[in-house]
Amino acid sequence: MTPFDRLKTLADKQGLSVNDVERRIGLGRNTLYSWKKKIPSGNNLIKVADFFHVSTDFLLGRSTDSTADLDDDNVIFTYQGKPLSKEDKALIKRLMNGKD
């Protein structure tokens, strides 16, 4: 399975097209389709991994565990691929535990 195949599978599971993913993470049209024939660049690979909350190793096929190298806070507490502040994380944890 190529990085593009993994990306496409992740997008399909969320009801997104590859072009939708490109728009949401600020990449040019057909940038991700180039993954069909070449290994993705580091920056774009990281953007896609962050967007889908998976590891870069998973996208590259080096791991079958999509979250192998991510810590729990970064998996749970991101918005549009960017980590939340410590204060926002603490507030969300309190809300999830019914303490606010």
PEMOWO-V26693 format. One record per helix or strand of 2 or more residues. SS is the DSSP state (H for helix, E for strand). FROM is the first residue (numbers start at 1). LEN is the number of residues. Records with the same first field share a line. If there is no record, write none. Layout:
SS=FROM-LEN, FROM-LEN
This chain:
H=3-11, 18-8, 32-5, 42-11, 56-5, 72-5, 86-11
E=78-2, 82-2
